[in-house]
Amino acid sequence: MKSVITAADLERVAQNGEIAVADDAIITPLAREEAERRGISFRMVSARERDAASSVASPEKFTRVIAVGADHGGFELKEQLKAHLRDWGYQVLDLGTDSAQAVDYPDFAEAVGKAVASGEAKLGIVLDSAGIGSSIAANKVPGVRAALCYDRATARNSREHNDANVLTLGAKLLAPETAREIVAVWLSTPFAGGRHQRRVDKIRSIEERSSTK
C-alpha cells in the first residue's frame, strides 16, 4: 500500500528540516504547500529504506523541538533566543510568558520541565532575571535535570557530564550575545556517557527513592 503524506505529518518537523518519504508515496497538495512555506524538503527513499529507518511512520525522528519559557524578567531575551533557535533549524515550543507583565517564574519552569519529561520536547530552556529560581523549580519535575549556566564552559559541562535536559539562564546577568553562545554550545554538546552515566543514574536513583517515601 502506498503511503500518504499529509500536512499533519509535517507538524513536528523542524523549520528547514527534512523528512524521508518512500519513492511511491503520495504527497498531498497541502503537504507540499506546507513544506514549501516552512522550507521542509522531502528525501525520496525506497520503501525498504523507509521501513528500515521508520522515517515516514515516525517523522518525529527528524524533529528537534525545544521548549522555552520565561517570566517577565526573561521575556525579552526569550524572544531573541527563539529567533536564533529557528535559524538553527529547531522547532520552538513557546510556553510563555507573552509579555513583560509581572508573572511567577515557577509556573513557566514547571511547564517547560513537564514538556521535556513527557517527551513533548527534546530539551528545554527557561529564563528569569537570575536563572536560579527557575533552575530550582524545574528540578522539582521528575525526570528533569536543569542546569543554570553562565558561560560556555558551564554549558558544555552540564551536557557532557550531567546530561542536563533543561538549561536555565539569568537574563539580567547575561549579554544577549553571551546567552546566544551559551545556548549554541549547550545544544551542540552531547552527553559523554561512560563514567558520567553511572553518576547520572545515581541522580535518577535519588529521585526514585524520594518519590516512594
C-alpha positions in Angstrom: 0.0 0.0 0.0 1.3 3.4 -0.9 1.9 5.9 1.9 0.1 9.2 2.0 1.9 12.2 3.4 -0.3 14.9 4.7 0.3 18.4 6.2 -0.3 16.9 9.6 2.7 14.6 9.1 4.9 17.8 8.9 3.7 19.4 12.1 6.6 18.2 14.2 9.3 18.5 11.5 11.7 21.4 12.2 11.7 24.5 10.2 14.0 23.9 7.2 14.2 20.3 8.2 13.9 17.1 6.2 11.6 14.1 6.1 12.3 10.8 4.3 9.5 9.7 2.1 9.1 6.4 0.2 9.5 6.9 -3.5 6.0 5.5 -4.1 4.3 7.8 -1.5 1.5 10.2 -2.3 2.2 13.7 -1.1 -0.9 15.8 -0.8 -1.0 19.3 -2.3 -1.5 20.8 1.2 1.6 18.9 2.4 3.6 20.3 -0.5 2.4 23.8 0.3 3.2 23.5 4.0 6.7 22.1 3.2 7.4 25.0 0.8 6.2 27.5 3.4 8.5 26.1 6.1 11.4 25.1 4.0 11.0 21.4 4.6 12.5 19.1 2.0 11.4 15.6 1.0 14.1 13.0 0.8 13.0 10.2 -1.5 14.0 6.7 -0.4 13.0 3.2 -1.4 10.2 1.5 0.6 12.8 -0.8 2.1 14.9 2.1 3.3 11.9 3.8 4.6 10.8 0.8 6.6 14.3 0.3 8.0 14.5 3.9 9.2 10.8 4.1 10.2 11.0 7.6 8.8 7.5 8.0 7.5 5.9 6.2 10.3 7.8 8.3 12.8 8.5 11.8 11.4 9.3 13.0 14.9 12.7 11.4 14.4 13.5 14.4 12.3 12.2 16.8 14.9 14.3 19.0 17.1 11.7 20.5 19.5 13.0 22.9 22.1 10.6 24.1 24.8 11.2 27.6 26.0 9.7 29.6 28.9 10.4 32.8 30.8 8.9 35.1 33.4 8.7 38.8 32.8 12.4 39.2 33.6 13.4 36.8 30.8 10.7 37.6 28.3 12.8 39.9 26.1 15.8 37.5 25.9 13.4 34.6 25.3 12.1 36.3 22.2 15.6 36.9 20.9 16.7 33.3 21.5 13.6 32.0 19.8 14.7 33.6 16.6 18.2 32.1 16.9 16.7 28.6 17.6 14.6 28.8 14.4 17.5 30.0 12.4 19.4 26.9 13.6 16.6 24.6 12.5 14.9 24.0 15.7 11.1 23.9 16.3 10.3 26.2 19.2 7.5 25.3 21.7 6.9 28.6 23.5 5.2 28.0 26.8 5.1 31.7 27.8 5.1 34.3 29.1 4.0 36.5 26.3 4.7 40.0 27.7 6.8 41.9 30.2 3.9 42.0 32.7 4.9 40.5 36.1 4.3 36.8 36.4 5.7 34.0 38.6 8.7 32.0 37.3 7.8 28.7 38.8 4.8 28.4 36.5 7.0 28.5 33.4 9.8 26.4 34.8 7.3 23.7 35.6 5.7 23.9 32.1 9.0 23.6 30.3 10.1 20.8 32.7 6.9 18.8 32.1 7.2 19.2 28.3 10.7 17.8 28.4 9.9 15.0 30.9 6.9 13.9 28.8 8.9 13.8 25.6 6.9 16.6 24.0 10.2 18.5 23.7 13.7 17.1 23.4 15.2 19.8 25.6 14.1 23.0 27.4 15.3 26.5 28.1 13.9 28.7 30.9 14.8 32.3 31.7 14.2 34.6 34.6 16.2 37.5 35.9 18.9 35.5 37.7 18.1 31.9 36.5 18.4 30.5 40.0 14.7 30.2 40.8 13.8 28.6 37.5 16.5 26.0 38.0 15.2 25.1 41.4 11.6 24.9 40.2 12.4 22.9 37.1 14.3 20.4 39.1 11.2 19.6 41.1 9.7 18.0 38.0 10.6 14.2 37.9 12.9 13.4 35.1 14.3 16.9 34.7 18.0 17.8 35.2 18.1 21.5 35.0 21.4 23.4 34.9 22.0 27.1 35.5 24.8 28.1 33.1 26.6 31.4 32.8 29.3 30.7 30.2 30.4 28.3 27.5 32.3 26.1 30.0 29.3 25.5 32.3 27.1 24.9 29.3 29.4 22.3 27.9 29.9 20.6 31.3 26.2 20.4 32.1 25.5 18.5 28.9 28.7 16.4 28.7 28.9 15.3 32.4 25.3 15.7 33.7 23.1 15.1 30.6 21.2 18.2 31.6 17.9 18.4 29.7 16.8 21.9 30.8 19.0 25.0 30.6 18.2 28.0 32.8 19.6 31.5 32.2 19.7 34.7 34.1 18.5 37.2 31.6 19.5 40.2 33.6 23.1 38.9 34.2 24.0 38.0 30.6 24.5 40.0 27.5 22.3 38.7 24.6 25.4 37.6 22.6 26.7 35.6 25.6 23.3 34.0 26.1 23.3 33.0 22.4 26.7 31.4 22.7 25.7 29.5 25.8 22.6 28.1 24.1 24.6 27.2 21.0 27.2 25.3 23.0 24.6 23.6 25.2 22.6 22.4 22.3 25.6 21.1 20.3 27.3 19.2 23.2 26.4 15.5 23.5 26.3 13.6 26.7 29.7 11.8 27.1 28.3 8.7 28.9 31.0 6.4 30.3 31.7 7.2 33.9 29.3 10.0 33.8 26.4 7.7 33.1 26.9 6.0 36.4 26.6 9.3 38.2 23.6 10.4 36.3 22.0 7.0 37.2 22.7 7.8 40.8 20.9 11.2 40.4 17.9 9.2 39.0 18.1 6.9 41.9 17.9 9.7 44.4 14.8 10.9 42.6 13.2 7.5 42.6 13.9 6.9 46.3 12.5 10.3 47.2 9.3 9.7 45.2 8.5 6.5 47.0 8.6 8.0 50.5 
